[in-house]
Amino acid sequence: MKNNSKILMIGPDPDSFGGISSVIKLYQGSFDDVMFLSSCKNGNIICKILFFGYFLLKYLLILFKNKSLRIIHIHVSTGASFFRKSIVVNIAKLLNKKVIFNIHPARFNEFYENSHPLIKTHIKNILDKSDLILILSEKIKIDLMNICPDGNFKVLYNPITIKELKIKTSKDIKALFLGKLCRNKGVYDIIEAAKQVKSDNIKIYLYGDGDYKHFQKLIESNNLQDKMFISGWISGDKKEKIIETSDIFVLPSYTEGLPISILEAMVNGLPIVATPVGGIPEAVIDRVNGFLIEPGNYNALADKIELLANNKELRNKMGQESFNIAKEKFDISVIVNQLKGIYEELLG
C-alpha cells in the first residue's frame, strides 16, 4: 500500500475471471501513485461474503489512516456488484472523498429498468452522488443519461497492451471465442453456425468460464467434434498463445460493454465477427476490421466465418486494420494518459 497516495482504485481481484479483472491488472502495472484494493474474488457465495467483509475492514482502515486520500475510483458491474459498491460510495461520500464510478456492463440501463422502484431510487441516488461516472462507449453514455440527466459522464475505453504483430502462416483456420459460455454471449448461435460451415479447414475453438460440459454435450449430440473444440477458462501465457495462433475472432453477443477479449484479438491482428451491441461498434468497424452481424443471426455468422477463412487477403487486411485501431484508440499508454488527466481535473 502507498500510504501517501491521493487515489484508491477498487475492483475485483486482478487474477479473477473476467474483463474488469484484466483492466485492473493493466492499471496496476501502469500507475505508481495509485493504491489498489480488491473487493471480491472467485469463490462460492460464502467466500465472497467473507471476502467483502474483509475488504470493508481494509477499506475503512485506509480511509482513516491515509489523510492524503482524495479520490476513490470504483469499478462496478450490475447486480450484487452494484450493491456492494454502493456501500463503498456511501462511505466515501460520508468522509468527503471524490468518487469515480466506473461502470463496465452495457446492460446497466436494463438493470435499472428491471429493478423495483425503491431500487431504482437507490441506483439514481448512487449515480447522483458520484463526482464522475466513467462508461465504456458513447452509446452507453446516452442510455445512462436517461437515468441520471444531471450526471457527470465521460467515456473511457478499456485499455490493452500493444505488442509486435506476428505473421500467421497456418493453412487450417482457427476461429476463436473467448468469454463466458452462455446464451448471452451467443454460444448457442456459434454452435448453430458451425452446423452450416462447409469448409473442412475451419475449426471453432471455445474457451471460457461457465458450464462448458453442457455445451460439450451439445457439440457431441450434433456430431460437431470435428468442427468445434471447447474448454474451460484460460489465462496468462496459454491464452496469449491461443490468440496468437488463431485466425478469426467471433463474439456474437446479445449485450456487451467494451469486451477485453475483442481488444486482445485486435492486438493480435485478428479480423472480428461480432454484433453491434454496447461499445463494440467503437472497436469493430463493419467491413473494415471485421463484420458486424445482428444478434441471433447464426446464418450470417457462418457466412462471415467462411468468407474470412477462404480469403487470405481479406483476412490479413482486416487483421492489420484491427491492429491499427487497437494501437490508435485502446493502447494502455493512451488510456492511462487520459485517466491521469481525469484524476488531475478532479484533484483540482
C-alpha positions in Angstrom: 0.0 0.0 0.0 1.2 3.5 -0.8 0.3 5.4 2.4 0.6 8.9 0.8 -1.5 8.1 -2.3 -4.3 10.5 -3.3 -6.1 7.8 -5.3 -7.6 4.5 -4.3 -8.8 2.1 -7.1 -11.3 -0.6 -6.1 -12.4 -3.6 -8.1 -12.3 -7.4 -8.4 -9.1 -9.3 -7.7 -6.9 -8.9 -10.8 -6.4 -12.7 -11.0 -10.2 -13.4 -11.1 -12.1 -14.3 -14.2 -13.5 -11.5 -16.4 -12.7 -8.4 -18.3 -12.8 -6.0 -15.3 -10.1 -8.0 -13.6 -8.0 -7.8 -16.8 -8.4 -4.0 -16.8 -7.4 -3.8 -13.1 -4.3 -5.8 -13.8 -3.2 -3.5 -16.6 -3.8 -0.4 -14.4 -1.7 -2.0 -11.6 1.3 -2.2 -13.9 0.8 1.4 -15.2 0.3 3.6 -12.1 3.0 4.1 -9.4 1.0 6.5 -7.3 -2.4 4.7 -7.1 -3.4 2.3 -4.4 -5.3 -0.8 -5.4 -7.8 -2.8 -3.2 -9.7 -5.9 -4.3 -13.3 -6.0 -3.3 -14.2 -9.5 -4.5 -12.6 -12.7 -5.9 -13.6 -16.0 -7.3 -15.4 -18.5 -5.0 -18.8 -19.6 -3.7 -21.2 -17.1 -2.1 -19.9 -17.7 1.4 -16.3 -17.0 0.4 -17.5 -13.8 -1.5 -19.4 -12.5 1.6 -16.4 -13.2 3.9 -14.0 -11.6 1.4 -16.2 -8.5 1.1 -16.3 -8.1 4.9 -12.5 -8.3 5.0 -12.4 -5.8 2.2 -14.6 -3.3 4.1 -12.3 -3.5 7.1 -9.3 -2.8 5.0 -11.1 0.0 3.2 -12.1 1.7 6.4 -8.6 1.4 7.7 -7.1 3.0 4.6 -9.7 5.8 4.7 -8.9 6.7 8.3 -5.1 6.1 8.1 -4.4 7.8 4.8 -5.2 11.5 5.3 -4.0 12.4 1.8 -6.5 10.2 0.0 -8.9 12.2 -2.1 -10.3 10.1 -4.9 -12.0 6.7 -4.7 -12.1 5.1 -8.2 -14.7 2.2 -8.2 -15.1 -0.4 -10.9 -18.6 -1.7 -10.9 -20.9 -4.2 -12.7 -24.7 -4.9 -12.2 -26.5 -7.0 -9.6 -24.5 -7.8 -6.4 -21.5 -5.9 -7.7 -23.6 -2.7 -7.7 -25.0 -3.2 -4.2 -21.6 -3.9 -2.8 -20.1 -0.9 -4.5 -22.9 1.4 -3.4 -21.8 0.8 0.2 -18.3 1.8 -0.9 -19.7 5.0 -2.4 -21.7 6.0 0.6 -18.8 5.5 3.0 -16.5 7.6 0.7 -19.0 10.5 0.5 -19.5 10.4 4.3 -15.8 11.2 4.5 -15.9 13.8 1.8 -14.0 11.8 -0.8 -14.5 12.3 -4.5 -15.9 9.2 -6.3 -15.3 7.9 -9.8 -18.0 5.3 -10.6 -16.6 3.2 -13.4 -19.5 1.3 -15.0 -18.5 -1.7 -17.2 -21.6 -3.5 -18.4 -23.6 -2.2 -21.4 -26.8 -3.5 -19.8 -26.7 -1.2 -16.8 -29.8 0.6 -18.1 -31.6 -2.8 -18.3 -30.6 -3.5 -14.7 -32.1 -0.2 -13.7 -35.3 -0.6 -15.8 -36.0 -4.1 -14.4 -35.5 -3.1 -10.8 -38.1 -2.4 -8.1 -39.0 1.4 -7.8 -37.2 1.6 -4.5 -34.1 0.0 -6.1 -34.3 2.5 -9.0 -34.3 5.3 -6.5 -31.2 3.8 -4.8 -29.4 3.4 -8.2 -30.1 7.0 -9.2 -29.0 8.2 -5.8 -25.6 6.5 -6.1 -25.1 7.9 -9.6 -26.1 11.4 -8.4 -23.5 11.1 -5.5 -20.7 10.2 -7.9 -18.4 13.1 -8.9 -17.7 11.4 -12.2 -19.3 8.4 -14.0 -16.9 6.6 -16.4 -18.5 4.4 -19.1 -17.1 2.4 -22.0 -18.9 3.8 -25.0 -20.9 6.7 -26.3 -24.0 4.5 -26.7 -23.8 3.5 -23.0 -23.4 7.2 -22.2 -26.7 8.1 -24.0 -28.5 5.2 -22.2 -27.4 6.2 -18.8 -28.1 9.9 -19.3 -31.8 8.9 -19.4 -31.4 7.6 -15.9 -29.3 10.4 -14.5 -29.7 13.5 -16.7 -27.5 15.6 -14.4 -24.7 13.1 -14.1 -21.1 13.9 -15.0 -20.4 11.3 -17.6 -17.2 10.6 -19.5 -16.2 7.8 -21.9 -13.0 6.0 -21.1 -12.2 2.9 -23.2 -10.8 -0.3 -21.8 -7.1 -0.5 -22.3 -4.9 -3.1 -23.9 -1.1 -3.7 -24.2 0.2 -3.3 -27.8 2.8 -5.7 -28.9 4.6 -6.8 -32.1 2.2 -8.2 -34.7 3.2 -11.7 -35.8 2.6 -13.1 -39.3 0.3 -16.1 -39.4 1.2 -18.9 -41.7 -1.2 -21.8 -40.8 -3.3 -23.5 -43.5 -6.0 -24.7 -41.2 -8.2 -21.8 -40.0 -8.9 -21.4 -36.3 -12.0 -19.3 -35.3 -11.8 -18.3 -31.7 -14.3 -17.4 -29.0 -13.2 -16.2 -25.5 -15.8 -15.4 -22.8 -18.5 -16.7 -20.6 -20.1 -19.8 -22.0 -23.7 -18.8 -22.0 -26.6 -17.8 -24.2 -26.0 -14.0 -23.7 -22.5 -14.4 -25.4 -24.1 -16.1 -28.4 -22.6 -19.5 -27.7 -25.7 -21.4 -29.0 -25.5 -19.3 -32.1 -21.9 -20.3 -32.7 -22.9 -24.0 -32.4 -25.7 -23.4 -34.9 -23.3 -21.6 -37.2 -20.8 -24.5 -37.0 -23.5 -26.8 -38.4 -23.6 -24.7 -41.6 -19.8 -24.2 -42.1 -18.9 -26.4 -45.1 -15.1 -25.9 -45.4 -13.1 -28.7 -43.9 -10.2 -26.5 -42.9 -12.2 -24.4 -40.4 -12.4 -25.3 -36.7 -14.1 -23.2 -34.0 -12.5 -23.1 -30.5 -14.5 -22.0 -27.5 -12.8 -21.1 -24.2 -14.5 -19.6 -21.1 -16.0 -19.9 -17.7 -19.4 -21.4 -17.3 -20.9 -24.8 -17.8 -18.6 -25.9 -20.6 -19.6 -29.6 -20.1 -23.2 -28.7 -21.1 -22.0 -27.2 -24.3 -19.6 -30.0 -24.9 -22.5 -32.5 -24.7 -24.4 -30.2 -27.2 -21.5 -30.3 -29.6 -21.3 -34.1 -29.3 -25.0 -34.6 -29.8 -24.8 -32.6 -33.0 -21.7 -34.5 -34.2 -19.6 -31.3 -34.3 -16.5 -32.7 -32.7 -14.5 -32.3 -35.9 -15.6 -28.7 -36.3 -15.5 -27.5 -32.7 -13.4 -27.7 -29.6 -14.4 -26.4 -26.1 -12.6 -26.0 -22.8 -12.8 -24.0 -19.6 -11.3 -20.6 -18.8 -7.7 -19.9 -19.8 -5.4 -17.1 -18.8 -1.8 -15.9 -18.9 0.7 -17.3 -21.4 -1.7 -20.1 -22.5 -4.4 -17.6 -23.5 -1.8 -15.4 -25.3 -0.5 -18.4 -27.3 -4.0 -19.4 -28.3 -4.9 -15.9 -29.5 -1.6 -15.6 -31.4 -2.3 -18.9 -33.3 -5.9 -18.1 -34.2 -7.1 -16.5 -37.4 -10.6 -15.2 -36.7 -12.3 -13.9 -33.6 -16.0 -14.4 -33.0 -18.2 -12.8 -30.3 -21.9 -12.8 -31.3 -23.1 -11.4 -28.0 -26.6 -10.0 -27.2 -25.2 -7.4 -24.8 -21.7 -6.1 -24.1 -19.7 -3.2 -22.7 -16.4 -3.0 -24.4 -15.1 -6.6 -24.4 -11.4 -7.0 -23.4 -11.4 -10.3 -25.5 -12.1 -8.3 -28.7 -9.3 -5.9 -27.9 -6.9 -8.8 -27.2 -7.9 -10.3 -30.6 -7.4 -7.0 -32.4 -3.9 -6.5 -30.9 -3.0 -9.9 -32.3 -4.2 -8.9 -35.8 -7.4 -10.9 -36.0 -10.4 -9.9 -38.0 -13.5 -9.8 -35.8 -17.0 -11.2 -36.4 -19.3 -9.6 -33.7 -22.6 -7.9 -33.1 -23.2 -4.1 -33.0 -24.1 -4.0 -29.2 -22.7 -1.8 -26.5 -19.3 -0.4 -27.3 -18.4 -3.0 -29.9 -19.0 -0.7 -32.9 -16.4 1.7 -31.5 -13.8 -1.0 -31.8 -15.1 -3.0 -34.8 -15.9 -1.1 -38.0 -18.1 -3.1 -40.3 -16.2 -4.3 -43.4 -13.0 -2.5 -42.2 -11.6 -4.7 -39.5 -14.3 -7.3 -39.4 -18.1 -7.8 -39.8 -21.0 -6.8 -37.6 -24.0 -9.1 -37.7 -27.3 -8.9 -35.9 -27.6 -10.9 -32.6 -29.1 -14.3 -33.2 -28.3 -14.4 -36.9 -26.2 -17.6 -37.0 -26.6 -17.8 -40.8 -24.7 -14.6 -41.2 -22.2 -15.7 -38.6 -21.5 -18.9 -40.6 -21.2 -16.9 -43.8 -18.7 -14.4 -42.4 -16.5 -17.1 -40.8 -16.5 -18.9 -44.1 -15.8 -15.8 -46.1 -12.8 -14.8 -44.0 -11.5 -18.4 -43.8 -11.4 -18.7 -47.6 -10.0 -15.3 -48.4 -6.5 -14.9 -47.0 -6.0 -11.4 -48.5 -9.2 -10.1 -46.8 -8.3 -11.8 -43.6 -4.9 -10.2 -43.4 -6.2 -6.8 -44.5 -8.9 -6.8 -41.8 -6.4 -8.2 -39.2 -4.0 -5.3 -39.9 -6.8 -2.8 -39.5 -7.7 -4.4 -36.2 -4.2 -3.9 -35.0 -4.1 -0.3 -36.2 -7.4 0.6 -34.5 -6.2 -1.0 -31.2 -3.0 0.9 -31.3 -4.6 4.2 -32.0 -7.6 4.0 -29.6 -7.0 1.4 -26.9 -3.3 1.3 -26.2 -2.7 1.3 -22.4 -0.4 4.3 -22.7 -3.2 6.3 -24.4 -5.8 5.3 -21.9 -3.6 5.8 -18.9 -2.8 9.4 -20.1 -6.5 10.1 -20.4 -7.1 8.7 -16.9 -4.3 10.7 -15.4 -5.9 13.8 -16.9 -9.2 12.8 -15.3 -7.5 12.4 -11.9 -5.8 15.8 -12.2 -9.0 17.5 -13.1 -10.8 16.1 -10.1 -7.9 16.9 -7.8 -8.1 20.5 -9.0 
